[in-house]
Amino acid sequence: MKQLRRHPRARQAGFNLIELMVGMTLSLIVVGAAFGIYISNQQLYRTNQHLVTIQDSVRISFEMMAREVRQAGGTPCGPQAVSNVLNERNARWFTTWREGGLIAYPGGQAIGDIPIGNNAGERRPDTEALQVVSANIAASHTVLNHDPAAQTLTLQPGATIRPNSLVLMCDGESAVMFRVAAVVGDTATYTVSTAPDSNCTGDFGPFVSCASGDSKTFPAGSLIAPVTASVWFIRNGTRGQPVLARATADSVEEIADNIDSIRTSFLTVNTNGSLASDWVQPNAIADWTTTRVAAARVELAIQVADANASSPSPRRTLTFVANLRNRSN
């Protein structure tokens, strides 16, 4: 009988403990790297989405700022010098009419009662600010009669001039900024006294001052409009973030988050009427009452803060240039 050959039992393949541990370690490294890339991409996506949202709000702010800057110093009667007879004309920022209605404040320079500091609601130290003053041309009304002796104005029916408001009245020759005391029906009255909220004189002639001036009766057909004033600046938001804010005589409104600086420069007009050869910074303009500005360049810096980001937050700068339409020649 033929004897059958026995084959040795085939060796069974497998992993020993060391090979298993090495494989698990490599797998963990690969998974960890993939997870890190995923988290990084999520942070980048969230930051970019936040940046897009901020840029959208900044564009709206740009449109508002650009419109106000272009209208700086505007009157319903066109470009002309404005006499200011307010008693408080140099006491509060919104009662001051500079040449062209525009003034920029370097970092740290005070603006009336707007506080500077590191607390919520305060203007950030070392940040510039831009003040714009103009007549609200869209809300102008016709003057039917001016009686300087009675200190009254008869306005067109339906005029919306409010009591105790700052107004500008003009014709084709001159303009004057003063305060209306009361409005009854279509009749507005103004007062002359030493009170802060009154006018220093009833002489509304061109280039009038509180010390001396020419009396003038504005003719029928003259125009009157409320004065609008605003200051754009960087303040500390309620959540600690920097915000672009707009102050008026009555309130302060936060316009856009994460705007941490305003930088301005200006193209001025020489005494002979020609344009300056280069842009100048605010601290290079010594006297805004006599300096004529032809154009303003405004830069807003956007800083997106992300507490979970390991790399520096992205920063972008947006710039616009606005030509002043109402500068006097």
C-alpha positions in Angstrom: 0.0 0.0 0.0 1.4 3.3 -1.1 2.1 5.7 1.8 0.7 9.2 1.5 3.1 12.1 2.0 2.2 14.6 4.6 2.6 18.2 3.7 3.5 20.6 6.5 0.7 22.8 7.6 0.9 26.2 5.7 1.9 29.0 7.8 -0.9 31.5 8.5 -0.1 35.2 7.7 -0.9 38.0 10.3 0.3 41.1 12.3 2.2 40.9 15.4 1.7 43.5 18.2 4.5 45.8 17.0 3.2 46.0 13.4 -0.3 46.7 14.7 0.8 49.5 16.9 2.9 51.1 14.0 -0.2 50.8 11.7 -2.5 52.4 14.3 0.0 55.2 14.9 0.3 56.0 11.2 -3.5 55.9 10.9 -3.8 58.4 13.7 -1.3 60.7 12.1 -3.2 60.6 8.8 -6.6 61.2 10.5 -5.2 64.0 12.7 -3.7 65.7 9.7 -6.9 65.5 7.8 -8.9 66.8 10.8 -6.4 69.7 11.1 -6.9 70.6 7.5 -10.7 70.4 7.9 -10.6 72.7 11.0 -8.3 75.1 9.2 -10.6 75.2 6.1 -13.6 75.8 8.4 -11.8 78.7 10.1 -10.8 80.1 6.8 -14.3 79.8 5.4 -15.8 81.4 8.5 -13.3 84.2 8.4 -13.9 84.9 4.7 -17.6 84.8 5.2 -17.3 87.3 8.0 -15.0 89.5 5.9 -17.6 89.4 3.0 -20.3 90.5 5.4 -18.2 93.3 6.8 -17.2 94.4 3.3 -20.9 94.6 2.3 -21.6 96.9 5.3 -18.5 98.9 4.6 -19.6 99.5 1.0 -22.9 100.9 2.4 -20.8 103.1 4.8 -18.7 104.2 1.9 -21.7 105.3 0.0 -23.0 107.3 2.9 -19.6 108.9 3.7 -18.9 109.7 0.0 -22.3 111.3 -0.4 -21.9 113.5 2.7 -18.3 114.4 1.7 -19.3 115.4 -1.8 -22.1 117.6 -0.4 -19.8 119.2 2.3 -20.4 122.9 2.5 -23.3 122.6 0.2 -26.1 125.3 0.1 -29.3 125.4 -1.9 -28.0 128.4 -3.8 -24.7 126.8 -5.0 -21.1 127.3 -3.8 -20.6 130.5 -1.8 -19.1 131.7 1.5 -21.3 131.4 4.6 -21.6 133.8 7.4 -22.2 132.2 10.9 -24.0 134.4 13.4 -24.5 131.6 16.1 -23.4 132.5 19.6 -22.1 129.0 20.0 -20.5 128.9 16.5 -17.1 128.0 18.0 -18.3 126.1 21.1 -19.8 122.9 19.6 -18.6 120.9 16.7 -21.9 120.8 14.9 -22.3 124.6 15.0 -19.0 125.3 13.3 -19.1 126.0 9.6 -15.6 125.7 8.2 -14.5 126.7 4.7 -16.1 124.0 2.5 -17.9 122.4 5.5 -15.1 119.9 6.1 -12.6 119.3 8.8 -10.4 116.3 9.7 -9.1 115.6 13.3 -5.8 113.8 13.7 -5.6 111.0 16.3 -6.0 112.2 19.8 -7.5 115.6 18.9 -10.7 116.2 20.8 -14.0 116.8 19.0 -16.4 118.7 21.3 -18.2 116.4 23.7 -17.2 113.1 22.0 -15.1 111.2 24.6 -11.8 109.6 23.8 -10.7 106.4 25.6 -10.7 102.7 25.8 -14.1 102.2 27.2 -17.2 101.1 25.3 -18.7 103.9 23.4 -15.6 106.1 23.4 -13.6 107.2 20.4 -10.5 105.1 20.1 -7.3 107.0 20.8 -4.9 107.7 18.0 -7.6 107.3 15.3 -8.6 110.1 12.9 -12.1 111.5 12.5 -13.9 113.4 9.7 -16.5 116.1 10.3 -18.9 117.1 7.5 -21.3 120.1 7.7 -23.8 121.1 4.9 -27.3 122.4 4.3 -29.8 119.7 3.6 -30.5 120.7 0.0 -33.3 118.1 -0.4 -35.2 119.7 2.5 -34.9 123.3 1.3 -37.9 125.7 1.2 -38.7 129.0 -0.4 -38.7 132.2 1.7 -41.7 134.4 0.8 -40.8 137.3 3.0 -38.0 138.4 5.3 -38.6 141.1 7.9 -35.4 141.9 9.7 -37.0 144.4 12.1 -39.5 141.9 13.3 -37.0 139.0 13.0 -39.4 136.9 11.1 -39.5 134.8 8.0 -42.6 133.8 6.0 -42.0 130.4 4.4 -43.8 128.5 1.7 -46.8 126.5 2.9 -45.9 123.1 4.2 -42.3 124.0 5.1 -40.7 121.5 7.6 -38.3 123.8 9.4 -38.4 122.9 13.1 -38.2 125.2 16.1 -34.8 125.6 17.7 -33.0 124.3 14.7 -29.9 125.4 12.8 -30.7 126.6 9.3 -29.0 128.2 6.4 -30.6 130.9 4.3 -29.2 132.1 1.0 -29.9 133.9 -2.3 -27.7 134.3 -5.3 -25.3 136.6 -3.4 -24.7 135.4 0.1 -25.6 132.9 2.7 -26.0 133.0 6.5 -26.2 130.3 9.2 -28.4 131.0 12.2 -30.8 129.4 14.7 -34.6 129.5 14.3 -36.3 130.1 17.7 -39.9 129.2 16.9 -42.2 128.2 14.0 -45.9 129.0 14.0 -47.7 128.0 10.9 -45.6 129.3 8.0 -43.9 131.9 10.1 -40.4 131.3 11.6 -38.9 133.7 14.1 -35.3 134.1 15.3 -33.9 136.0 18.2 -30.8 138.0 19.0 -29.3 137.9 22.5 -26.3 136.7 24.4 -27.9 133.3 25.2 -25.9 130.3 23.9 -28.8 129.0 21.8 -29.4 132.4 20.1 -27.8 134.5 17.5 -25.3 137.3 18.1 -26.7 139.7 15.5 -29.6 140.1 13.1 -27.4 141.6 10.4 -27.4 138.8 7.8 -25.3 140.6 5.2 -22.4 139.0 3.4 -19.2 138.3 5.5 -21.0 139.5 8.6 -19.6 138.8 12.1 -20.8 139.4 15.6 -18.5 142.4 15.9 -19.6 144.1 12.7 -21.7 143.4 9.7 -24.1 144.7 7.1 -27.9 144.4 7.5 -29.6 142.6 4.7 -33.2 141.8 3.8 -33.2 138.5 1.9 -35.6 138.8 -1.1 -38.6 136.7 -1.8 -37.5 133.5 -3.5 -34.5 133.0 -1.3 -34.0 129.5 0.0 -33.8 128.1 3.6 -32.7 124.6 4.6 -31.8 122.8 7.8 -28.1 122.4 8.6 -26.9 118.8 8.9 -23.6 117.9 10.6 -21.9 114.5 11.2 -18.7 113.2 12.5 -17.3 109.8 11.3 -14.9 108.2 13.7 -13.8 104.8 15.2 -15.3 103.9 18.6 -15.1 101.0 20.9 -18.1 98.8 20.3 -20.3 97.2 23.0 -18.5 93.8 22.4 -15.0 95.3 22.6 -14.6 95.4 18.8 -13.8 98.5 16.9 -16.7 100.0 14.9 -17.2 102.8 12.5 -19.6 105.3 14.1 -21.4 108.4 12.9 -22.3 111.1 15.3 -24.9 113.8 14.8 -26.0 116.6 17.0 -28.6 114.3 18.6 -27.2 110.8 18.6 -24.3 108.4 17.8 -25.0 105.4 15.4 -22.7 102.4 14.9 -22.4 101.8 11.2 -20.0 98.9 10.6 -18.1 96.5 12.8 -14.4 95.7 12.7 -13.3 99.0 11.1 -10.3 99.9 13.2 -8.9 103.0 11.5 -9.8 106.0 9.3 -7.0 107.7 7.3 -7.8 110.9 5.4 -5.9 113.1 3.0 -6.9 116.1 1.1 -6.3 118.0 -2.2 -6.4 121.7 -1.4 -6.7 124.8 -3.5 -3.9 127.4 -3.7 -4.6 131.1 -3.2 -4.4 131.6 -6.9 -7.2 129.1 -7.5 -4.9 126.3 -8.8 -4.9 122.8 -7.2 -2.1 121.8 -4.9 0.5 119.4 -6.4 0.0 116.6 -3.8 -2.4 115.3 -1.1 -1.8 116.5 2.4 -2.6 114.9 5.8 -4.9 116.5 8.4 -2.1 117.7 10.6 -0.6 119.6 7.7 -3.7 121.9 7.5 -3.2 124.6 10.1 -6.5 126.5 9.6 -9.6 124.9 8.3 -11.5 128.2 8.4 -9.5 129.5 5.4 -8.3 126.3 3.7 -10.2 125.4 0.6 -10.5 121.6 -0.1 -11.2 120.3 -3.6 -11.2 116.6 -2.8 -10.9 114.2 0.1 -9.4 110.7 0.1 -10.7 108.3 2.8 -9.2 104.9 3.7 -11.0 102.5 6.0 -9.0 99.5 7.4 -11.0 96.3 8.0 -9.6 93.9 10.7 -11.4 90.6 11.1 -11.0 89.2 14.6 -11.2 85.5 15.1 -10.4 84.2 18.6 -9.9 80.6 17.4 -7.6 81.5 14.5 -3.9 80.6 15.1 -2.7 82.9 12.3 -3.0 86.7 12.1 -6.5 87.9 11.1 -6.8 89.2 7.6 -6.7 92.9 7.1 -7.9 94.9 4.1 -8.1 98.6 3.2 -10.8 100.2 1.2 -10.4 103.6 -0.3 -12.6 106.2 -2.0 -12.0 109.7 -3.4 -14.7 112.3 -3.3 -14.6 115.6 -5.1 -16.4 118.4 -3.2 -19.1 119.7 -5.4 -19.9 122.8 -3.4 -16.5 124.4 -2.7 -16.5 128.2 -3.2 -14.1 129.6 -5.8 
